[in-house]
Amino acid sequence: MREGRLMMNKDIQKSESGNQEGQEPQKEDKPSSLMEKIQQLGQTNVPQLSSDSRIHCLTIIGQIEGHLALPPQNKTTKYEHLIPQLVAIEQNPKIEGVLIILNTVGGDVEAGLAISEMMATLSKPTVSIVLGGGHSIGVPIAVSCDYSFIAETATMTIHPIRLTGLVIGVPATFEYLDKMQDRVVNFVTKHSNITEEKFKDLMFAKGNLTRDIGTNVVGPDAVEYGLIDEVGGLGQAMKKLNELIDQSKDASEGLIQ
């Protein structure tokens, strides 16, 4: 009986030690919620930002993914990730300004316009900076902020709306594309200093793009056309955003008094 009890105790100890050993790697391998957010979104979410910072940085890189999922090898910015973040920014009293960093090739038109409209209607000061490229539907996003910067070597491609997939009827398809294009043109001209005529001239220009119509606008030219406010980098963008935040606070304090 004694030997039997000793054997049972040893088996129990082995099983307990085995369970402990099996649980330890799980704790080590399990990523934190912060790491998961970095892997999924490429950035931390709003509530976990430093309490010392009053500026939230929002990056829009790669291709803007809309209603259809792009192949996994594509670098994408998912609009269903950006929209909740913009809502959280609007609700968070600790965040007083937003810096939008753009390096995008464009993407889904409706998704890009949705992001642009949300940025344009934020109650907090916003500044955008185009680094590398802000092409296609990235143009409305860049001009949607209160003030916009573009790096000296950055470019913005302005071209007509393209439609991929099955075309049902030529007249109906043309009318649909024309109305969608008007939405983009109206938004850009409303939120920048470029005229509708000049923007359409750039959009339908021939000979500037290989095998296509449109214009590739470099940093200083974008400012000359009135599309972007100023040529500058990160330092200038941060300085301007802090100025806008201070002006906004002074205005709100004046209203309260």
Buried (B, 14 or more C-beta within 10 A) or exposed (E): EEEEEEEEEEEEEEEEEEEEEEEEEEEEEEEEEEEEBBEEBBBBBBEEBEEEEBBBEBBBBBBBBBEEEBEEEEEBBBBEBBBEBBEBBBEBEEBBBBBBBBBBBBBBBEBBBBBBEBBBEBEBBBBBBBBBBBBBBBBBBBBBBBBBBBBEEBBBBBBBBEEEEEEEEEEEEEEBBEEBBEBBBEBBBEBBEBEEEBBBEBBEBEEBBEEEEBBBBBBEBBBEBBBBBBBBBBEBBBEBBBBBBEEBEEEEEEEEE
